[in-house]
Amino acid sequence: SSSEDSSPEADLQFSKKFLNVFVNSTSRSSSTESFGLFSCMVNGEEREQTHRAVFRFIPRHEDELELDVDDPILVELEEDDYWYRGYNMRTGERGIFPAFYAHEVVGQARDAMGLKRNPCWVERFNVQFLGSVEVPYHQGNGILCAAMQKIATTRKLTVNLRP
């Protein structure tokens, strides 16, 4: 039995569930096609996903956590050396991984603002001639309009490069 097996962390009880199941009602999981938040129970307390894996990470040591792109992660500890200790909600495994392999999900910012979870978390706003803009959380028309203006300006600057 290793020292990790006897640590208090090894006694934590985890269970997982998926919230906001695939917005597009498809069974394929892709960051461009669907997005949802995971949550898990840790010692009877529901904890939401804090990060999402953006790169595949293959562990080289026993204490490292394997990640696939888009894996939901609960980061439990941020180390000073740019490594995180966390829980992969897809696999149920725990371990450490490089901090740069995961991005924080927007849900925490929404919760910090005290807003209720929207059952249809991804919102789509159609824009004439520009297609559509998907945002994980609508933070106001000002931000949305600024993003659309940036897209329009960028398109005007690049229209000669890519007709």
Backbone as a chain_set.jsonl record, in Angstrom:
{"seq": "SSSEDSSPEADLQFSKKFLNVFVNSTSRSSSTESFGLFSCMVNGEEREQTHRAVFRFIPRHEDELELDVDDPILVELEEDDYWYRGYNMRTGERGIFPAFYAHEVVGQARDAMGLKRNPCWVERFNVQFLGSVEVPYHQGNGILCAAMQKIATTRKLTVNLRP", "coords": {"N": [[0.848, -1.2, 0.0], [0.67, 2.116, -0.957], [1.762, 5.417, 0.134], [-0.067, 7.253, -0.765], [-2.419, 5.804, -0.929], [-3.159, 5.575, 1.705], [-3.738, 8.101, 2.458], [-5.852, 10.832, 3.616], [-7.211, 11.847, 1.429], [-7.698, 9.679, -0.218], [-9.914, 8.535, 0.857], [-12.064, 10.047, 0.093], [-15.33, 10.328, -1.215], [-16.527, 9.988, -4.412], [-18.877, 10.815, -6.905], [-20.409, 11.073, -10.105], [-22.207, 13.241, -12.331], [-23.946, 14.433, -15.21], [-24.617, 17.679, -16.196], [-26.87, 19.852, -17.931], [-27.321, 18.462, -20.463], [-25.956, 17.803, -23.553], [-26.589, 20.262, -25.626], [-27.383, 20.359, -28.299], [-28.807, 18.041, -28.574], [-27.483, 15.732, -29.409], [-25.494, 12.74, -29.517], [-22.827, 12.858, -29.808], [-19.739, 14.102, -28.634], [-18.313, 17.13, -28.771], [-16.422, 20.088, -28.722], [-17.287, 22.002, -30.466], [-19.81, 21.245, -31.155], [-21.405, 20.648, -28.923], [-21.919, 21.459, -25.466], [-21.513, 21.149, -22.036], [-21.886, 21.186, -18.463], [-20.233, 19.352, -15.971], [-20.901, 17.797, -12.823], [-19.998, 16.634, -9.551], [-20.251, 14.513, -6.667], [-18.655, 15.113, -3.683], [-17.8, 13.734, -0.806], [-20.532, 13.961, -0.054], [-21.142, 16.557, -0.833], [-22.145, 18.592, -3.501], [-20.106, 19.314, -6.227], [-19.107, 21.446, -8.82], [-17.743, 21.129, -12.122], [-14.631, 22.683, -12.697], [-12.709, 23.224, -14.583], [-11.73, 22.615, -18.028], [-10.214, 20.247, -20.08], [-7.826, 21.144, -22.49], [-5.868, 20.075, -24.004], [-4.484, 16.854, -24.831], [-3.145, 14.862, -22.291], [-0.665, 12.675, -21.448], [0.136, 10.622, -18.868], [3.306, 10.279, -17.204], [4.185, 9.461, -14.823], [3.156, 7.75, -11.805], [1.487, 9.357, -10.18], [0.297, 11.153, -11.879], [-2.345, 12.556, -13.897], [-4.317, 11.337, -16.472], [-5.476, 13.04, -19.349], [-7.94, 13.817, -21.775], [-8.817, 15.799, -24.633], [-11.299, 18.178, -23.907], [-12.128, 16.922, -21.564], [-13.953, 17.002, -18.513], [-12.967, 18.658, -15.565], [-12.339, 18.747, -12.084], [-10.636, 20.949, -10.348], [-8.694, 20.69, -7.549], [-6.52, 21.677, -6.188], [-4.176, 24.221, -6.736], [-0.949, 24.221, -7.599], [2.235, 25.843, -6.864], [4.098, 25.452, -8.853], [2.905, 25.526, -11.352], [1.323, 23.271, -11.761], [-1.633, 21.359, -11.449], [-3.712, 19.76, -9.014], [-6.166, 17.42, -9.349], [-9.437, 16.093, -10.294], [-10.569, 13.953, -12.72], [-13.538, 14.112, -14.206], [-14.666, 12.573, -16.177], [-13.304, 10.117, -16.281], [-13.092, 9.429, -13.622], [-10.748, 9.358, -12.246], [-7.991, 10.545, -10.168], [-5.349, 12.979, -9.788], [-2.244, 14.662, -10.656], [-1.565, 17.314, -13.012], [-0.257, 19.316, -15.761], [-0.873, 22.794, -15.479], [-1.353, 24.317, -17.753], [-2.69, 22.673, -19.461], [-5.375, 22.815, -19.124], [-8.346, 24.82, -19.138], [-10.117, 27.287, -17.303], [-13.602, 27.016, -16.68], [-16.465, 28.98, -17.648], [-18.599, 28.943, -15.92], [-18.022, 29.356, -13.183], [-17.604, 32.112, -12.969], [-20.147, 33.011, -13.519], [-21.548, 31.939, -11.319], [-20.306, 33.35, -9.279], [-21.315, 35.849, -9.705], [-23.791, 35.52, -8.744], [-25.908, 34.596, -10.263], [-28.605, 32.602, -11.462], [-28.475, 29.207, -12.63], [-28.932, 28.637, -16.016], [-31.162, 26.545, -17.689], [-30.779, 26.035, -20.386], [-27.88, 26.351, -21.24], [-25.983, 27.187, -23.197], [-26.246, 29.832, -25.349], [-27.545, 31.07, -28.398], [-27.078, 33.595, -30.756], [-28.358, 34.993, -33.511], [-26.926, 36.741, -36.221], [-27.267, 39.049, -38.734], [-25.851, 38.323, -41.858], [-23.431, 37.646, -40.678], [-23.554, 35.178, -39.584], [-23.728, 33.166, -36.757], [-23.343, 33.654, -33.224], [-22.026, 31.937, -30.547], [-22.223, 31.774, -27.081], [-21.047, 30.842, -23.855], [-22.336, 31.933, -21.697], [-24.647, 34.491, -21.482], [-23.643, 37.681, -21.027], [-24.583, 40.189, -21.219], [-25.827, 42.692, -23.488], [-24.023, 44.642, -24.313], [-21.439, 43.477, -24.219], [-21.82, 41.411, -26.039], [-22.427, 42.878, -28.385], [-20.01, 44.262, -28.705], [-18.303, 42.121, -29.277], [-19.412, 41.254, -31.693], [-18.943, 43.525, -33.238], [-16.178, 43.479, -33.327], [-15.791, 41.158, -34.842], [-16.963, 41.981, -37.269], [-15.283, 44.137, -37.963], [-12.804, 42.815, -38.203], [-13.427, 41.139, -40.328], [-13.821, 43.021, -42.374], [-11.204, 43.921, -42.656], [-9.923, 41.661, -43.588], [-11.213, 40.823, -45.858], [-10.19, 41.18, -48.44], [-8.072, 39.438, -48.423], [-9.155, 36.898, -48.144], [-11.457, 36.227, -50.169]], "CA": [[0.0, 0.0, 0.0], [1.475, 3.336, -1.048], [1.367, 6.469, 1.075], [-1.259, 7.925, -1.291], [-3.592, 4.997, -0.613], [-3.542, 5.761, 3.099], [-3.996, 9.518, 2.718], [-7.275, 11.142, 3.784], [-7.807, 12.095, 0.123], [-8.121, 8.416, -0.802], [-11.198, 8.19, 1.455], [-13.123, 10.893, -0.443], [-16.316, 9.621, -2.024], [-16.856, 10.737, -5.617], [-19.841, 10.317, -7.884], [-20.477, 12.093, -11.138], [-23.414, 13.344, -13.144], [-23.783, 15.423, -16.271], [-25.631, 18.726, -16.197], [-27.065, 20.524, -19.227], [-26.928, 17.412, -21.402], [-25.806, 18.106, -24.966], [-27.546, 21.274, -26.055], [-27.898, 20.055, -29.638], [-29.479, 16.741, -28.491], [-26.737, 14.707, -30.131], [-24.723, 11.921, -28.597], [-21.404, 13.09, -30.054], [-19.199, 15.138, -27.759], [-17.314, 17.963, -29.42], [-16.542, 21.449, -28.204], [-17.986, 22.844, -31.437], [-21.178, 20.778, -31.347], [-22.177, 20.628, -27.69], [-21.159, 21.845, -24.29], [-22.274, 21.002, -20.81], [-21.08, 21.201, -17.249], [-20.324, 18.186, -15.119], [-20.775, 18.0, -11.388], [-19.767, 15.381, -8.849], [-20.46, 14.575, -5.225], [-17.44, 14.877, -2.915], [-18.219, 13.609, 0.598], [-21.896, 14.436, 0.113], [-21.304, 17.935, -1.303], [-22.072, 18.68, -4.958], [-19.059, 20.212, -6.725], [-19.164, 21.58, -10.275], [-16.53, 21.167, -12.932], [-13.99, 23.996, -12.657], [-11.842, 23.375, -15.745], [-11.911, 21.725, -19.166], [-8.928, 19.93, -20.704], [-7.69, 21.683, -23.843], [-4.885, 19.233, -24.683], [-4.341, 15.496, -24.305], [-1.973, 14.705, -21.427], [-0.384, 11.273, -21.156], [0.97, 10.603, -17.657], [4.588, 9.57, -17.212], [4.409, 8.999, -13.455], [1.97, 7.178, -11.17], [0.594, 10.351, -9.567], [-0.205, 12.07, -12.897], [-3.718, 12.316, -14.336], [-4.502, 11.334, -17.927], [-6.518, 13.941, -19.835], [-8.265, 13.923, -23.193], [-9.399, 17.105, -24.947], [-12.674, 18.405, -23.447], [-12.463, 16.246, -20.306], [-14.343, 17.886, -17.41], [-12.02, 18.501, -14.461], [-12.519, 19.477, -10.838], [-9.312, 21.269, -9.808], [-8.765, 20.743, -6.093], [-5.383, 22.418, -5.654], [-3.288, 24.822, -7.727], [0.411, 24.237, -7.051], [3.057, 26.987, -7.256], [4.929, 25.123, -10.014], [2.03, 25.457, -12.517], [0.67, 21.976, -11.851], [-2.886, 21.27, -10.699], [-4.153, 18.47, -8.488], [-7.586, 17.426, -9.642], [-10.261, 14.913, -10.501], [-11.127, 13.878, -14.071], [-14.919, 13.681, -14.014], [-15.016, 11.573, -17.186], [-12.714, 8.818, -15.955], [-13.173, 9.149, -12.192], [-9.391, 9.267, -11.705], [-7.442, 11.748, -9.55], [-3.909, 13.089, -9.917], [-1.723, 15.985, -11.001], [-1.382, 17.55, -14.443], [0.204, 20.688, -16.004], [-1.958, 23.779, -15.459], [-1.61, 24.838, -19.094], [-3.482, 21.704, -20.213], [-6.795, 22.997, -18.816], [-8.85, 26.191, -19.015], [-11.23, 27.446, -16.373], [-14.897, 27.176, -17.354], [-17.11, 30.256, -17.345], [-19.633, 28.756, -14.911], [-17.635, 29.932, -11.896], [-17.836, 33.557, -13.013], [-21.592, 33.181, -13.424], [-21.934, 31.674, -9.938], [-19.787, 34.431, -8.44], [-22.2, 36.996, -9.881], [-25.047, 35.207, -8.084], [-26.969, 34.346, -11.234], [-29.092, 31.228, -11.471], [-28.088, 28.395, -13.784], [-29.916, 28.593, -17.086], [-31.228, 25.16, -18.158], [-30.239, 26.004, -21.748], [-26.718, 27.156, -20.87], [-25.384, 27.812, -24.372], [-27.234, 30.639, -26.039], [-27.124, 31.402, -29.754], [-27.628, 34.86, -31.209], [-28.168, 35.111, -34.958], [-26.535, 38.075, -36.652], [-27.435, 39.103, -40.179], [-24.657, 38.244, -42.704], [-22.246, 37.192, -39.958], [-23.764, 33.834, -39.063], [-24.219, 33.176, -35.385], [-22.341, 33.737, -32.164], [-22.398, 31.135, -29.388], [-21.526, 32.159, -25.86], [-21.44, 29.954, -22.767], [-23.248, 32.636, -20.809], [-24.925, 35.845, -21.97], [-23.239, 38.625, -19.985], [-25.084, 41.518, -21.538], [-25.795, 43.069, -24.901], [-22.823, 45.431, -24.584], [-20.334, 42.56, -24.506], [-22.165, 40.721, -27.279], [-22.276, 43.836, -29.494], [-18.572, 44.514, -28.879], [-17.747, 40.947, -29.954], [-19.874, 41.28, -33.087], [-18.236, 44.627, -33.899], [-14.815, 43.005, -33.572], [-15.886, 40.229, -35.969], [-17.224, 42.768, -38.477], [-14.065, 44.893, -38.275], [-11.809, 41.854, -38.674], [-13.859, 40.691, -41.657], [-13.543, 44.107, -43.324], [-9.759, 43.993, -42.867], [-9.416, 40.453, -44.241], [-12.036, 40.45, -47.008], [-9.343, 41.138, -49.635], [-7.176, 38.288, -48.322], [-9.955, 35.682, -48.332], [-12.746, 36.671, -50.733]], "C": [[0.877, 1.242, 0.0], [0.967, 4.359, -0.059], [0.134, 7.201, 0.575], [-2.519, 7.15, -0.946], [-4.07, 5.239, 0.809], [-3.837, 7.219, 3.437], [-5.484, 9.747, 2.913], [-7.97, 11.356, 2.444], [-8.34, 10.809, -0.494], [-9.487, 7.995, -0.274], [-12.353, 9.031, 0.924], [-14.048, 10.07, -1.326], [-16.713, 10.496, -3.206], [-17.987, 10.042, -6.371], [-19.985, 11.421, -8.912], [-21.838, 12.091, -11.81], [-23.201, 14.47, -14.137], [-24.939, 16.399, -16.216], [-25.715, 19.332, -17.589], [-26.669, 19.599, -20.374], [-27.033, 17.903, -22.834], [-26.898, 19.007, -25.528], [-28.165, 20.935, -27.401], [-28.593, 18.703, -29.709], [-28.79, 15.682, -29.344], [-25.942, 13.91, -29.119], [-23.225, 12.095, -28.798], [-20.924, 14.235, -29.189], [-18.084, 15.879, -28.473], [-17.513, 19.379, -28.94], [-17.262, 22.36, -29.191], [-19.446, 22.45, -31.581], [-22.012, 20.828, -30.072], [-21.283, 21.034, -26.532], [-22.041, 21.683, -23.078], [-21.331, 21.077, -19.64], [-21.296, 19.908, -16.491], [-20.354, 18.641, -13.668], [-20.516, 16.637, -10.769], [-20.034, 15.598, -7.369], [-19.14, 14.233, -4.549], [-17.847, 14.904, -1.451], [-19.588, 14.235, 0.84], [-22.155, 15.851, -0.353], [-21.16, 17.967, -2.822], [-21.037, 19.721, -5.365], [-19.135, 20.234, -8.237], [-17.771, 21.529, -10.879], [-15.953, 22.579, -12.869], [-13.183, 24.278, -13.919], [-12.229, 22.368, -16.82], [-10.543, 21.502, -19.794], [-8.903, 20.471, -22.129], [-6.644, 20.929, -24.665], [-4.938, 17.837, -24.077], [-3.064, 15.456, -23.469], [-1.827, 13.229, -21.085], [0.569, 11.227, -19.966], [2.254, 9.799, -17.855], [4.915, 9.003, -15.841], [3.083, 8.562, -12.85], [0.979, 8.214, -10.654], [-0.003, 11.329, -10.582], [-1.555, 11.599, -13.439], [-3.81, 12.377, -15.853], [-5.674, 12.235, -18.295], [-6.696, 13.762, -21.332], [-8.879, 15.299, -23.409], [-10.875, 17.106, -24.558], [-13.056, 17.631, -22.192], [-12.875, 17.268, -19.257], [-13.47, 17.596, -16.197], [-12.477, 19.327, -13.268], [-11.122, 19.708, -10.275], [-9.46, 21.471, -8.31], [-7.654, 21.589, -5.489], [-4.53, 22.939, -6.802], [-1.911, 24.97, -7.09], [1.178, 25.451, -7.573], [3.866, 26.731, -8.526], [4.108, 24.924, -11.293], [1.543, 24.04, -12.81], [-0.586, 22.045, -10.998], [-3.047, 19.857, -10.156], [-5.663, 18.449, -8.686], [-8.171, 16.061, -9.898], [-10.843, 14.982, -11.909], [-12.53, 13.29, -13.951], [-15.375, 12.67, -15.062], [-14.54, 10.19, -16.775], [-12.871, 8.436, -14.493], [-11.813, 9.035, -11.528], [-8.957, 10.599, -11.11], [-5.937, 11.756, -9.746], [-3.503, 14.51, -10.251], [-1.527, 16.074, -12.513], [-0.93, 18.994, -14.629], [-0.978, 21.65, -16.124], [-2.322, 24.253, -16.859], [-2.422, 23.878, -19.96], [-4.975, 21.859, -19.971], [-7.13, 24.477, -18.722], [-10.017, 26.202, -18.049], [-12.527, 27.625, -17.16], [-15.59, 28.419, -16.831], [-18.119, 30.134, -16.209], [-19.294, 29.369, -13.572], [-17.885, 31.425, -11.869], [-19.322, 33.842, -12.879], [-22.055, 32.985, -11.983], [-21.478, 32.789, -9.013], [-20.668, 35.668, -8.542], [-23.566, 36.737, -9.259], [-26.199, 34.946, -9.028], [-27.356, 32.875, -11.207], [-28.636, 30.519, -12.739], [-29.235, 28.373, -14.78], [-29.982, 27.159, -17.597], [-30.728, 25.001, -19.591], [-29.002, 26.889, -21.743], [-26.047, 27.833, -22.052], [-26.482, 28.561, -25.1], [-26.679, 31.036, -27.399], [-27.832, 32.681, -30.165], [-27.323, 34.992, -32.691], [-27.887, 36.562, -35.317], [-26.576, 38.089, -38.171], [-26.082, 39.188, -40.882], [-23.397, 37.779, -41.973], [-22.395, 35.768, -39.446], [-24.318, 33.912, -37.661], [-23.048, 33.23, -34.419], [-22.844, 32.89, -31.012], [-21.566, 31.581, -28.202], [-21.961, 31.223, -24.749], [-22.41, 30.618, -21.79], [-23.413, 34.058, -21.304], [-24.65, 36.84, -20.848], [-23.654, 40.046, -20.315], [-24.927, 41.845, -23.008], [-24.552, 43.865, -25.255], [-21.645, 44.556, -24.971], [-20.582, 41.841, -25.826], [-21.974, 41.634, -28.489], [-20.808, 44.151, -29.765], [-17.915, 43.346, -29.616], [-18.153, 40.922, -31.425], [-19.176, 42.385, -33.869], [-16.81, 44.212, -34.244], [-14.795, 42.04, -34.761], [-16.068, 40.996, -37.274], [-15.983, 43.531, -38.913], [-12.99, 43.971, -38.832], [-12.151, 41.381, -40.078], [-13.573, 41.756, -42.713], [-12.058, 44.171, -43.66], [-9.233, 42.805, -43.664], [-10.191, 40.064, -45.488], [-11.22, 40.371, -48.292], [-8.405, 39.939, -49.624], [-7.903, 36.983, -48.605], [-11.326, 36.078, -48.872], [-13.862, 35.673, -50.501]], "O": [[1.735, 1.397, 0.869], [-0.11, 4.206, 0.517], [-0.641, 7.72, 1.378], [-3.569, 7.744, -0.698], [-5.263, 5.12, 1.089], [-4.153, 7.536, 4.583], [-6.3, 8.958, 2.436], [-9.164, 11.089, 2.314], [-9.334, 10.842, -1.22], [-10.156, 7.173, -0.901], [-13.507, 8.767, 1.261], [-13.596, 9.217, -2.091], [-17.182, 11.618, -3.021], [-18.027, 8.814, -6.452], [-19.712, 12.584, -8.617], [-22.529, 11.073, -11.851], [-22.371, 15.354, -13.922], [-26.102, 15.997, -16.192], [-24.737, 19.322, -18.336], [-25.783, 19.925, -21.164], [-28.09, 18.364, -23.266], [-27.992, 18.55, -25.859], [-29.347, 21.197, -27.623], [-28.939, 18.253, -30.801], [-29.454, 14.829, -29.933], [-25.74, 14.356, -27.989], [-22.433, 11.537, -28.04], [-21.627, 15.233, -29.028], [-17.028, 15.31, -28.745], [-18.647, 19.827, -28.767], [-17.798, 23.393, -28.789], [-20.247, 23.24, -32.08], [-23.223, 21.033, -30.146], [-20.057, 20.961, -26.612], [-23.214, 22.055, -23.111], [-20.112, 21.036, -19.808], [-22.424, 19.426, -16.384], [-19.89, 19.731, -13.333], [-20.782, 15.606, -11.387], [-20.041, 16.73, -6.884], [-18.565, 13.177, -4.813], [-18.197, 15.954, -0.914], [-19.784, 14.954, 1.82], [-23.293, 16.314, -0.278], [-20.191, 17.445, -3.374], [-21.078, 20.864, -4.91], [-19.218, 19.186, -8.876], [-16.771, 21.843, -10.233], [-16.691, 23.559, -12.974], [-12.992, 25.436, -14.288], [-12.951, 21.404, -16.565], [-9.796, 22.454, -20.018], [-9.853, 20.277, -22.887], [-6.544, 21.121, -25.877], [-5.384, 17.662, -22.943], [-2.024, 15.959, -23.893], [-2.728, 12.611, -20.517], [1.687, 11.737, -20.047], [2.285, 8.793, -18.564], [5.809, 8.167, -15.703], [2.016, 8.954, -13.323], [-0.23, 7.986, -10.683], [-0.733, 12.241, -10.195], [-1.862, 10.407, -13.438], [-3.417, 13.377, -16.454], [-6.723, 12.207, -17.652], [-5.726, 13.578, -22.067], [-9.403, 15.9, -22.472], [-11.605, 16.157, -24.843], [-14.217, 17.679, -21.787], [-12.219, 18.301, -19.117], [-13.256, 16.438, -15.839], [-12.941, 20.458, -13.419], [-10.49, 18.775, -9.779], [-10.241, 22.305, -7.854], [-7.816, 22.154, -4.408], [-4.199, 22.197, -7.727], [-1.732, 25.751, -6.156], [0.817, 26.022, -8.602], [4.275, 27.675, -9.203], [4.552, 24.237, -12.213], [1.373, 23.659, -13.968], [-0.609, 22.702, -9.957], [-2.583, 18.887, -10.756], [-6.362, 19.358, -8.239], [-7.516, 15.029, -9.748], [-11.525, 15.946, -12.258], [-12.691, 12.111, -13.634], [-16.372, 11.979, -14.855], [-15.272, 9.209, -16.902], [-12.794, 7.256, -14.148], [-11.729, 8.654, -10.36], [-9.473, 11.653, -11.484], [-5.309, 10.703, -9.857], [-4.3, 15.443, -10.146], [-1.349, 15.066, -13.198], [-1.182, 19.828, -13.759], [-1.964, 21.348, -16.796], [-3.485, 24.561, -17.123], [-2.804, 24.23, -21.077], [-5.77, 21.118, -20.549], [-6.312, 25.286, -18.285], [-10.801, 25.256, -17.983], [-12.547, 28.306, -18.185], [-15.336, 28.858, -15.709], [-18.462, 31.142, -15.591], [-20.187, 29.859, -12.88], [-18.332, 31.958, -10.853], [-19.72, 34.796, -12.21], [-22.859, 33.768, -11.477], [-22.183, 33.138, -8.066], [-20.766, 36.447, -7.593], [-24.414, 37.629, -9.242], [-27.359, 35.063, -8.631], [-26.517, 32.009, -10.957], [-28.437, 31.144, -13.782], [-30.381, 28.116, -14.412], [-28.937, 26.592, -17.918], [-30.292, 23.912, -19.965], [-29.053, 28.037, -22.185], [-25.579, 28.963, -21.916], [-27.523, 27.993, -25.428], [-25.486, 31.306, -27.536], [-29.034, 32.835, -29.95], [-26.161, 35.093, -33.083], [-28.514, 37.484, -34.797], [-25.979, 37.228, -38.819], [-25.258, 40.035, -40.537], [-22.378, 37.54, -42.622], [-21.434, 35.207, -38.918], [-25.273, 34.645, -37.404], [-21.915, 32.894, -34.763], [-23.963, 33.09, -30.54], [-20.35, 31.744, -28.308], [-23.129, 30.84, -24.695], [-23.206, 29.943, -21.138], [-22.425, 34.759, -21.524], [-25.345, 36.84, -19.832], [-23.126, 41.0, -19.743], [-24.025, 41.349, -23.684], [-24.069, 43.779, -26.384], [-20.934, 44.85, -25.932], [-19.668, 41.68, -26.634], [-21.421, 41.211, -29.505], [-20.404, 44.292, -30.919], [-17.065, 43.557, -30.481], [-17.341, 40.609, -32.296], [-18.85, 42.2, -35.042], [-16.295, 44.547, -35.311], [-13.889, 42.097, -35.592], [-15.408, 40.699, -38.27], [-15.663, 43.57, -40.101], [-12.336, 44.303, -39.821], [-11.266, 41.239, -40.922], [-13.133, 41.437, -43.817], [-11.687, 44.44, -44.802], [-8.212, 42.919, -44.342], [-9.859, 39.062, -46.121], [-11.536, 39.558, -49.16], [-7.984, 39.468, -50.681], [-7.35, 36.074, -49.224], [-12.264, 36.248, -48.094], [-14.997, 35.909, -50.916]]}, "num_chains": 1, "name": "protein.A"}
